[in-house]
Amino acid sequence: MKKTYKHIFFDLDHTLWDFERNAEETKMELFESLKLVSYGIPSYEAFRSKYVGINTGLWALYREDKIEKDDLNFKRFYLTLLEFGVDNPKLGADMASGFLEGITSKTYLFPFAQEILEYLYPRYPLYIITNGFEEVQYGKLKNSGLDRYFTQVITSEAAQSKKPAAEIFLYALDKVGAKSEDSLMIGDDLEVDVGGARNCGIDQLFVNHNGVKHNEEVTLEVENLSQIMDLL
């Protein structure tokens, strides 16, 4: 028997909006437009191989409130440049600003993202809970045409807390007037989305795009967004 929910919360990046594809295209365009080969960086693939680990580490620090968003955005490019012996803060800053400007214009979504939102929109109030930078997330939603589906967008900046911390989920519940037992969190990250929601008594729907094996306790699980129609 299906449980009836009154409120549905979505993660944005990696769940609906294809962050990897959009970010890759943006970084490749920056690599070409800023002529990074002329600085001795042999290829975009070489740049990316260094960037990935640096970016992942900085995001972990950001979630733990050990680094500010502006530092994160600048350092992920500047520190990558340093890996190639390029000590050029201006170039790092140009990449950082160019990335935030460029990525909001990208509109690649995961398969069935539009369809599932069209299905859910008349049936439930829908909301976003995101750790992404506030101005960037609003730009992504607007330019990809997703903004019209969501009643509220709860950002970590507004909540002054980041997933998986309980505070952002409790802030979101209070913001929209929802109770945890009537709510569902839909996301792609077992720690950040699923674990965070579970710790607040919110049911979770894990969007397992890559079919990863895991032992986490989840309320519901799908491998593509279209399968949500069979559950809600």
C-alpha positions in Angstrom: 0.0 0.0 0.0 1.4 3.4 -1.0 1.9 5.9 1.7 0.2 9.3 1.1 2.6 12.3 1.4 1.6 15.9 1.7 4.9 17.5 0.9 7.7 16.4 -1.4 11.3 17.8 -1.2 13.8 17.4 -4.0 17.5 17.8 -4.2 18.5 19.6 -7.4 22.1 18.8 -8.5 22.7 15.2 -9.6 19.0 14.4 -9.0 17.1 16.4 -11.5 19.7 18.8 -13.0 22.6 16.9 -14.6 25.4 18.7 -12.8 28.3 16.6 -14.2 27.3 17.1 -17.8 26.6 20.8 -17.3 29.8 21.4 -15.3 32.0 19.5 -17.7 30.8 21.5 -20.7 31.3 24.7 -18.8 34.8 23.8 -17.7 35.8 22.7 -21.2 34.6 26.0 -22.6 36.6 27.9 -20.0 39.7 25.8 -20.8 39.4 26.8 -24.5 38.4 30.5 -24.0 41.1 31.2 -21.5 43.7 29.3 -23.6 45.0 27.3 -20.7 47.2 25.3 -23.1 49.3 28.5 -23.5 50.1 28.3 -19.7 51.6 24.8 -20.2 48.6 22.7 -19.3 48.6 20.0 -21.9 44.9 19.2 -22.2 41.5 19.6 -20.6 41.7 15.9 -19.5 44.9 16.7 -17.6 43.3 19.7 -16.0 40.2 17.7 -15.1 42.2 14.9 -13.5 43.6 17.3 -10.9 40.5 19.4 -10.5 38.2 16.5 -9.5 40.0 15.6 -6.3 40.6 19.2 -5.3 37.0 20.2 -5.9 35.7 17.1 -3.9 37.9 18.0 -1.0 36.9 21.6 -0.9 33.2 20.7 -1.0 33.7 18.4 2.0 35.2 21.4 3.9 32.3 23.6 2.7 29.7 21.2 4.1 31.5 21.2 7.4 31.5 25.1 7.5 35.3 25.1 7.3 35.5 27.2 4.1 33.3 29.9 2.7 31.6 29.6 -0.7 33.8 32.3 -2.4 36.9 30.5 -1.2 35.7 27.2 -2.5 34.9 28.6 -5.9 38.2 30.4 -6.2 40.5 27.7 -4.7 39.2 24.8 -6.8 40.5 26.6 -9.9 43.5 28.3 -8.4 44.8 25.2 -6.6 44.3 23.1 -9.8 46.4 25.7 -11.7 49.1 25.4 -9.1 49.3 21.7 -9.8 50.7 22.6 -13.2 53.0 25.3 -11.8 50.7 28.1 -12.8 50.6 30.6 -9.9 48.2 33.1 -11.3 45.5 34.3 -8.9 43.8 36.5 -11.6 43.5 33.5 -13.9 42.0 31.5 -11.0 39.5 34.3 -10.3 38.6 34.6 -14.0 37.9 30.8 -14.1 35.9 31.0 -10.9 33.6 33.8 -12.1 33.4 32.4 -15.6 32.3 29.0 -14.2 29.5 30.4 -12.1 28.3 32.6 -14.9 28.5 29.8 -17.5 27.0 26.9 -15.6 23.7 28.7 -14.9 23.1 28.8 -18.6 23.4 25.0 -19.0 20.1 23.1 -19.2 20.9 19.3 -19.3 18.5 17.4 -17.1 18.4 13.7 -16.2 16.1 11.6 -18.3 12.4 12.0 -17.2 13.1 15.0 -15.0 10.5 17.1 -16.8 8.1 14.3 -17.0 8.2 13.4 -13.3 7.7 17.0 -12.3 4.8 17.3 -14.7 3.3 14.2 -13.0 3.9 15.3 -9.4 3.2 19.0 -9.8 -0.7 18.8 -9.8 -0.6 16.2 -7.0 1.8 17.6 -4.4 3.4 20.9 -3.3 7.1 20.5 -4.4 10.2 22.1 -2.9 13.9 22.1 -3.4 16.5 21.7 -0.6 20.0 22.4 -1.9 23.5 23.0 -0.7 24.4 24.8 -3.9 25.2 28.5 -4.1 21.9 30.5 -3.8 22.2 32.7 -6.9 23.5 29.9 -9.0 20.7 27.5 -8.1 18.0 30.0 -8.9 19.7 30.6 -12.2 19.8 26.9 -13.0 16.1 26.5 -12.1 15.0 29.5 -14.2 17.1 28.7 -17.3 16.2 25.0 -17.4 12.5 25.8 -16.9 12.2 24.0 -13.6 11.4 27.0 -11.4 7.7 26.9 -12.1 7.3 23.5 -10.4 8.6 24.5 -7.0 6.7 26.4 -4.4 9.8 27.1 -2.3 13.6 26.8 -2.8 15.4 26.2 0.4 19.1 26.9 0.2 21.8 26.2 2.7 22.6 29.9 2.7 19.1 30.8 3.7 19.0 28.0 6.3 22.5 28.8 7.5 23.0 25.0 7.5 24.0 22.4 5.0 22.7 18.9 4.3 23.1 16.4 5.9 22.7 18.5 9.1 19.3 18.3 10.7 19.0 22.1 10.9 18.4 22.6 7.2 15.7 19.9 7.0 14.0 21.3 10.1 14.3 24.8 8.6 12.7 23.5 5.4 9.8 21.8 7.3 9.1 25.0 9.2 9.4 27.2 6.1 6.7 25.3 4.2 4.6 24.3 7.2 5.2 20.6 6.9 5.5 17.8 9.3 8.3 15.2 9.0 5.9 12.3 9.0 4.0 13.7 6.0 7.1 14.5 3.9 9.4 12.8 1.5 12.9 13.7 0.5 14.0 12.7 -3.0 17.7 12.8 -3.7 20.8 11.1 -5.2 23.2 11.1 -2.2 23.0 8.4 0.5 24.7 10.5 3.1 23.6 14.1 2.3 20.0 13.5 1.2 18.9 10.1 2.5 20.8 10.1 5.7 20.0 13.7 6.5 16.3 13.2 5.9 16.2 9.9 7.8 17.8 11.5 10.9 14.9 14.0 11.0 12.2 11.4 10.6 11.5 12.2 7.0 11.0 9.3 4.5 13.5 9.2 1.7 13.5 8.2 -2.0 16.9 7.4 -3.2 17.5 8.1 -6.9 20.2 5.6 -7.7 21.1 6.8 -11.2 24.2 4.6 -11.3 22.8 1.5 -9.8 25.3 1.5 -6.9 25.3 -1.3 -4.4 24.7 -0.2 -0.8 23.5 -1.3 2.6 21.8 1.9 3.6 18.3 1.8 4.9 16.1 3.8 2.5 12.3 4.1 2.4 12.1 4.0 -1.4 14.6 3.5 -4.2 14.5 3.9 -8.0 17.2 3.8 -10.7 15.5 6.4 -13.0 13.1 9.2 -12.3 10.3 7.7 -14.4 9.9 4.9 -11.8 8.7 7.4 -9.2 5.4 7.4 -11.0 4.8 3.9 -9.8 5.5 4.8 -6.2 3.7 8.1 -5.7 
